[in-house]
Amino acid sequence: MMNASAGLPQGLAGSKIQEWHLDRLAVVYVRQSTMAQVIEHGESTRLQYGLSGRAADLGWEPSRVLVIDEDLGHSASGAETRPGFQRLVSEVGLDHVGIVLGIEMSRLARSGREWHQLLELCALSGTLLGDMEAVYDPNTHNDRLLLGLKGTISEAELFLIRQRMAGGRISKARRGELAVPLPSGLVRRPSGEVALDPDEQVRAVIALIFSLFDRIGTVGGVLAYLADNRTQVGIRLREGPDQGELTWRRPSRNMIQNMLRNPAYAGIYAYGRSAADPRRRKPERPCSGRKRVERGQWLVFLPGIYPSYISAEQYERNMRRMDANRSRAQSLGAVRDGPALLAGLVRCGRCGRKMSVRYQRGPGVVLQPSYVCGMAASTWAEERCQQLSGTCVDEYVSGLALQAMAPAALEISLAAAEQEEGRRAETDRIWRQRLERADYAADRVRRQYQLAEPENRLVVRQLEKDWNEALAERQRLGEDYDRHLAARPRALTAAERDEIRALAGDLPAVWNAETTTDADRKQLLRHLIELVTVTVIGDSEQVDVEVTWAGGHRTAGRVVRPVAALAQLSYLPRLRQRAGELLAAGSTAAQIADALNAEGLRPPKRTAVFTKNAVHDLLSALGLNHPRNPSRRPGLGEDEWWLRDLAEHLGMPKITLDAWVRRGWADGYLHPGTRLIVVRAGPAEVERLRTLHETPRGQHMRRPWQENQEASTSPGHAYASSPALPLRGRNGAGTPARHGPPRRR
C-alpha cells in the first residue's frame, strides 16, 4: 500500500495535531458519486480506503480509526440523500472526531452551504481536516481561507460538470440519438433502434386504449371499460434481475393518462417534457420534484423518429380533448353522469360567462338541474346575473338535435352496429391472446416436468406444483372467457341488427330509452353543438335560446321556464283578467282550470297545468276569492290571525307562511276545533314578517355575517339580532327556532 503521508511536512502536521486530537476518532470518509464509478473505478475506492494507513502514520491507533462508507454511489450535491455525511456531521458535533480524512475535499461536499456548515462545526469542536497533501486547522486564518477556496472550487467544478453533461445530452437529443426511457409497447434493440413490442397482445391492448379514448373521450370511461373486461397492460421491467421481462399489471388512471400524453406513441421523439423543481423534491424520494413543461417549451420535438401506434394528428386531438375535459371556465369539462344535458355548453347571454350546473332534489328524490351564472356573485359578491331551470332548455335543444339527426338516422344505426361489432371483435381478440399465453405457459411447465429426472424429487415436486398452478390458471381464464361470451357475444345477432334498424326510425324512443345514459346523450350533443346562449327576459318566465351548431350555423328560439312568484309571469295581466271573468261568470275552480289550460296559460311553479287547488291559490293571490263567511270560524284572541288572512294581509303566498310556522320562523299553532293554523302576530311581529318577506335573496345570509363581524371586533359588544331583520322566532312548543329565513320556492 502507498504511504499516504509521503510529501506531508511532519513538523507542520505535528504542530497541528495535539494529544487530545489523538484521544478522539480519526474518520476516513469514502464516497463515489455513482454505482457505476464504484464498479468501474476501483482504484479510486482503494485509495480512499488506504487513508486508514495515513491516520496510523499521523499517530492514531488502528482501533480509533472509523471508516464511513455509506455514501458509496451517492452524489455530494446534497446531504438529504447521504446518510454517511449526516453521520459524519453528527460525530463532529458531539466532539467525537479529532480529524476527518478524505482523498480530496470535494469528497466531503460540493455544496457551499454544507461545506461551510462542516467547517464551522470543525472549528467549534477543534476537529482537523486532512487530504492527500496536508492537514488543515479550520481555526487558523490561512487554513480556513484555503479550505474555503477549495470548497468554492469544488462547487464550481460540479456546476461545470453538470453544464457540460447537460450540453452533451441536449446536443445528442436534438439529433434524436439520446436514449430516453420508452413507454410500454416500444422496445429498444441492442443496436439502439426503437421498434414496436414483439408481443402481439401488448400491441393489441395499447391500440385498444387509444381507440377507446377516441370513442369515449374520457380517461375514466377508458378505465371503466378495461376494468369491466379484466384487461391488463403489459409492462417491460426497466431494472432489477428480471430487466426486460414482460409483466402484466392492472391499469390505473395515472397509467392511462401517461400513455395518452406520451408523444412517443405518435412516433414523436420529445425531450424536455419535464423539468426539475428543487422546491418539490422530497428527501425520501430522489426522483421526485419534477413538473410538467408546456408543449411550446419542450427542448426537442422530432416527429417520425419512432414507430407509431397513432398519427400525430390523433395525438394532438387527444391532447385537446384532455385539456377540454378539465373543469375550468375556458373548457367544456368532462362528460359526467348528471341529468344536465348541456353542462359545459351553456353561456350567459348577459355577461358571456360560462354557466355552472347546480342540482336539487325534486319530487321522488329526482335530481333537477339548474343553470346558474354565479361568477360575479362568488368573485365580487354581486347579485347573480341570471339562473333558470335546466329541464326546459334541455328539452328544447334535444328536440332540435333529434330533428337535425332524423335524415341520417339509418346511416347512424348502421355505423353504430359496425362500431359495436368492431369493439367486440377487438376485445375478443385480446381474450384469445390471453388464452394462448396461458396455453403456452402450461405447456412450457409440462415440458420442464417431463425433462426432469423422476428420482430428483426435490426438483420434481416443485415442477409438479407449478404445472398444476398453470393448469388451474388456464381453466379459470377459460371459464372467465365463456362468461364474457355469454354476456357479450362475439358478433351481433340477427335480432340485435333488426332491433337497431327498427330503432333508427324512432330516434326519440332511442333518446328516451332507459338504456341510453345521460352521458351518452351529452356526448352526442357535444358532437353536434358548440355553444348554447341563454338570456332570461327581465325576471319573467321567457328565455331566449340561441344554439350554435358545429360549423357555425345558429338557431334561435324562445322557451318558458318555471318561476318562483306569480308576479314574474309576463302574461299576469291577461291571467288576472281572464280569471276574474270566469269567476264573475260563476265558474267553479275545476271549470276555471280547464279554461285557463285550454287557452295556454300556465301556473308559475313547476307544474305543467292548472289544477283545482292551483286555481284556489291563484284566486287567493290575485285577491279574487269568494267572500268568506266569518261566522263559520271561531273567534280568535288578540293579535291572532288565521294563516290565510295573514298571508293575504302581507301579500305573500300562503304556503310560504305555512312553511315559516312549521320551521319556527313565525309563532303559530294548530286550532283544535277547525284544524287550521293560527298565527300569533302583533303589529311589531306583522311588520317583522313583512320585512322578512321583502328581503332580497341572499341578504339573510349576508346581514348576520356582518353583524357577527361587528360583534367580534367591538370590545364589550354583545350579539343581538337586527330589529329590522330578526332571524329567531318561537315555534308552537315554545322552543327556540333555528336561524335562517325560509327557502324561496
Buried (B, 14 or more C-beta within 10 A) or exposed (E): EEEBBEEBEEEEBEEBBEEEBBEBBBBBBBBBBEEEBBEEEEEBBEBBBBBBBBBBBBBBEEEBBBBBBBBBBBBBBBBEBBEBBBBBBEBBBEBBBBBBBBBEBBBBBBBBEBBBBBBEBBBEBBBBBBBBEBBBBBBEEEBBEBBBEBBEEBBEEBEEEEEEEEEEBBEBBBEBEBEBEBBBBBBBEEEEEBEBBEBBBBBBBBBBBBBBBBBBBBBBBBBEBBEEBBBBBBBBEEEEEEEEEBEBEEBEEEBBBEBBBBBBBBBBBBBBBEEEEEEEBEEEEEEEBEEEEEEEEBBBBBBEBBBBBBEBEBBEBBBEBBEBBEEEEEBBBBBBEBBBBBBBBBBBBBEEBBBBBBBEEEEEEEEBBBBBBBBBBEEEEEEBBBBBBBBBBBEBBBEBBBEBBEEEBEEBBBEBBEEBBEBBEBBBBBBBBBBEBBBEBBEEBBEBBEEBEEEEEEEBEEBBEBBEEBBEEBEEBBEBBEEBEEEBEBEBEEEBBEBBBEBBEEBEEBBEEEEEEBBBBBBBBBEBBBBBBBBBEEEBBBBBBBBBBEEEEEBEEEBBBBBBBBEBBBBBEEBBEBBBEBBEEEBEBEBBBBBBBEEEBBBBBBEEEBBEEBBBBBBBBBEBEEEEEEEEBEEBEEBBBBBBBBBBEBEBBBBBBBBBBBBBBBBBBEBEEEEEBBBBBEEEBBBBBBBBBEBEEEEBEEBBEEBEEEEEEEEEEEEEEEEEBBBEBBBBEEEEBEEEBBEEE
